[in-house]
Amino acid sequence: MAEVKHLLDTAQLSKREVDEILELTGFLKEAAEKGVYLPLLKDMSIAMMFDQQSTRTRVSFETAATQLGGHALYLSTQTMHVSTDIETVKEAAIVVSSMVDGIVIRTEKQSTIEEMARWSSVPVLNAMSSDGLHPTQAISDLFTILERLPNGKKLSDVVVMIIGDTSDDHEVMDCVFRSLFRLFSVYGMTVIACSPEGYTPSAAYTQWINEQMGISGGKLIITHEPHEYIADVDFIYTGTCVYHDIGHSKETAMKVFFPKYQVNAELMQHTPAHCKVMHYLPGYRNMEITDEVWDGPQSILMPEAENRLHTQRGLLAWYLYPHKRRPAQELFNHYMGGAIDILTRIS
């Protein structure tokens, strides 16, 4: 049986592993667009343990599991014993993983997901920790970029501007941005962190990113001015500063980030014609992106969201298929015959 691997953080993946996931995602997307769904996870079950709201992540994982021949069980942790003081995360991980073939979890703390993985006997996939990371979103976004590379460019040639709160030293750090920094640095991309003063990566985090960039040949640029490098940008990536009870208040967001760090028509006038706008969604129209850009020709927000499904298909297959049991037909026939014999005697 293959070694159990977990997806907790994009930083834990090698470039080769991400390449494999992206290749598989593209292959399965091509098949699906032709109406072909491969039952790679037939008879396999995935527990989806969520204690937060979700649209894209939940729908994409449940649909992907079905299309691969598996079954996803949506489990609100508020209805499970693990949400009380009667059962520990360790106990929940051991019990649930003994009954399913994979666990997809979305919760507040990254430490909870890591604790689940520590005690789980099946792959655990981080479907977002609001205080930490969102690796499945980041991998999907990389796939979206790969599909829309500017003519003649490789991933290592791409320039991405991440605009918004890119800091890491306070509670409202954007978990998607953190995962993107970690993933993009593996591919040698040029990443521009564009934020107000006080909302950029800390010195320690900047050093870590630069170390990764030094290996891959990438480059991290920190700026407070959206227009400073805009003429060289291939993709503008932004997100919401106001996310449920986690991010900034709307009052703070409007005071600190907008309109200077808004993706609007005036900013887009200075980009190359091929530049695309991305946002992980959900978001606030006319805050981080104006309607004109949100629905405009340079927006790829909807295809980006759709790619969550295609990427989850690739992720589930890559992580779970190696653990699928494939008994010999003779063994299957033995147990089928035995079960029928028992049931016949009972009836």
N, C-alpha and C positions, 0 to 999 in steps of 0.2 A: 504494500500500500504506500502511496506517495506521502511525502512529508506534508503535514498540515501547514498551509500558509494563510496568513491573515492580512487583510488590507486595513491598516490602521493609519497610515501616513504615506503620502507620496514619496517622502524622503527615503523610505525603506526599500523602494523599488530601484533596481538597476535599470540602466537605459535599455539593455537587452530585454528585460522583462516587460517594460512599458512598450517597447517595439512589438513584442509578441501580442500583447493585449490589443494594441492599435490595429495590427494586421488582422487578428481574429475578428475584431469589431467591424472592420471594413468588409471582410469576407461575408460575415453573417448579415450585415446590412444589405449587401448586394443580393444575397439569396432572398432575404425578406422582401425586397423591392420587386422580386420576380415571383412572389407568392410562395417561396420555399422556406419552411421552418423546420429546422433539424432537431429531432427529439433527443438532444444530447444529454438532457437531464431527466429522461423518462423515469417516473416513479420516485423521483427525489423531491424532498420537501425542504422549504426554506422558511425559517421563523423570522418574521419581520417585527422586531421589538421597537416600538416608537413611543416616546413620551412627549413628542412635539408635533405641531402641525406640519403637514407636508402635502404638496400637490405633485410636482414633477418627480420627486424621488420615490414616493410611494407608488404612483401609477406606473412609472417606468419599470420598477423592480417587479411588481406583481405581473405586469403584462409580459415582461421578458421571461419570467419563470414559466408562465403558461406556454409561451411560444416555443420554449425549449423542452416542453413535455413535462415540466415539473409542476409543483404546487406551492404557492406562497400563502403562509398563514399570517394575517395581519394581527398582531398582538399589541394592543395598547397597554403599556406597562402600568397604567393606572388601574387596570383590572387584574393585574397579576400580583402575586404575593411579594415579588421582589420590590414593589413600590412601598412596602410596609416594613416594619421592624421585625417581622416574623420569618423572613427569608433573606439571606445574604446574596450578593451578586455571585459569589463563588458557587453557592448551592444552585442558584438559577442556571448558571452556565453549565454546570455538570449535568443537571436534570434535562434541560432543554436540548443540549447537544447530544444527549443519548437517544433522543427521539427524532431528530431532524438531520439533514445533511449539510446545512449551512445556516448561519445567523447573520441577518442584516440588522444593524442597530442604529437608531438615532436618539441621542440623549444630550443632556446639557454638558456633561463633563467628559473630557477625553480620558480621564483616569478610569471612569466606569467602563468604557469600551475596552481599554487595555486590560482591565481586570476580567472582563468577559473572555477575552482572547486567551488570557493566561490559563483559564480553567476549562475552556471549551475543547472538545475532542474533534470539532469540525471547523471549517473556515469561518472566521468572523469578518464581516465587511463593515467598515465605518461609513454610515450613511449620513453623517454629520454630527460632530460634537460642537455645540454652539459656543463653547469656550475655547475651542481648539482648531479643528481641521475639517475639511470636506473633500477628501481625496477623490470620491467618485465624480463629483462635479468638475474637479480640476482635470481629470483624465478625459472626461467628455469634452471639455473645452479645448484641450490639446487636439483631440480628434477633429473637432470643428475647424480649428486653425489649419490642420494638416489638409483637410478637404479644400481649403480656400487659400492656399499659398499663392502669393503674387507670382506672376510669370517669371520663371528663371530663378526663383529663390528656394532654398532649402530651409528647414526649420531653424538651423543655426544662423541663417541670415535674417530671420524675422525680428522686427522691432515692435514690442508691445508696450503701450502706456497703460499702467494701472492707475486710475485716477480716483481719489477718495481718501478714506482713512487707511493708510498702509502701515500704521504703527503696530507694535507688538508688546508694548509695555503697559497696557491698561486693558480693562475688561472688555472693551468694545472692539478690540481688534477683529477685523473681518476674517472669519475662518476660511472662506474661499480664497481670499487674497493670499493668506499664509500658505495654503496648499499650492497655489499657482506659483508663488516665488520658488518653492521647493522643487516643483516639477520642471518649470521652465529653465531653472539653473542647470539641470541635467543635460539639456539639449543645446546649450551654448547660445541661447537667444539673448538679445539685448532687451532688458526689462527696465522701463522708466517708472519709478515710483513718484507720482505727482500728488503732493498733499500740502496742506497748510503747515506752517511751522508748528512743531509740537505733535504732529500726526504722521511722522515718517518713521521708518524702521530705526530701532535703537542701534547704538554703536555695536553692541554684541551681536545682534541679529544681522546687521549689515556685514560684519566680519564673517559670520557663518556663510551668508549668501555669497560673498566674494570668494571665499575659499572654494565653494562648489563651482563658481564661475571660472575660477582659475584652472580647475581640472577640465572643464568642458570647453573653455574658450569664450564663454559668454561675458556679459557686461551688465552691471547694475548701475543705473544713473538715478540720483535722487534730486528732485527739483521741486520748487514751490510755484513754478510758472508753467501753466498748461501750454502756452504758446512757444516755450523755449525750444522744444525738439519736435513740435507737432508736424513739421514738414517731412520728417523722416519716418513717421509712424505707420505701420501696416495694420495694426489692430489697436483700437481703444477699448479697454475693459474697465467697466465701472460696476458698482453695486450700491445697495442701499445702506445709508448710515443709520436708518431707523428700522430695526427688525424686532417686532414684538416688544418684549421687555428687556431685550439684550443690548441693543445699540444706543445711540444717542437719542435724546428727545428731539422732536421736530423743531422745537425752538432753538436748541443748540445747533442742529444741522443747518438750519437756515442762516444762523448767525456766522458759523464757522466755515461752511463748505460752499454755500450757494450765494450768488450765482457764479462765482469765479471758477469753481470746480465742477460746473455743470457741463454736460456734453450737449451742445446746442448748435444751431445752424452757423453761428458766427465762428465757433471753433472749427467746425467741419470744413469751412471754406479754406482753411489753411492746411488741410491734410492732402495727401496724394489721392487721386481719383479712386484708387483701388482700396483705400483704407476702409475697414469694416468696424462696426460698433457692436460690442458684446456686453451682456449683462446676465448674471446667473438667474435672476428673477426669483421671487416676486420683487417688484420695485414700485416706486412712486413716479408716475408720469409728471413731467414738468418740475421735478426736483432734480434727480440725478441725470435724467435725459428728457429733453423736451419732446412733445408730440411729433413735431416736424421731423426730428431725427429718429425717434422711436419707430415710426411707421415709414421712414424714408428708405431710399434705395441702398444706402450704405449700412443699414441695420440688418443684422443676421440673428436677432433675438429669437425668432420663432424656430428657425432651423437649429439653432443652438439648443433650444429647449427640447426639440424632437430628438436630438442626438443623445439625450439622456437615456432613452429607450434602447437605442442601438448599442450604446456603451455598456449599459447594465447587462445586455445580452452577452456581450463579450466578456465582461467581468465574471458573471455567474458561471459561464462555461469554462473560463480559464481557471478559476479557483475551485470549482466543484467537480468538474468532469474527471480529473485524475483520481477522485475517490469513489467513483461510481463502480459498484460491484457488477460484474458480468459473469454470472455462473454458467457453467457448461450446460448445454441442452439436456444432457443425461441427468444432471443433478436436478434441474428444474422438473423434468419428467418424473423423477423419483418422488419428489415432495408433492407434486401435483397429484400423482397417483395415490400417495399415502393419505393426503387430505380428503380426496374424493372417497376413498375407502372408509375413513372415519365417519364422514358425513353420511354416507350411504347406510352404515350400520346404525347411526343415530336416528335417521329418519325411518 
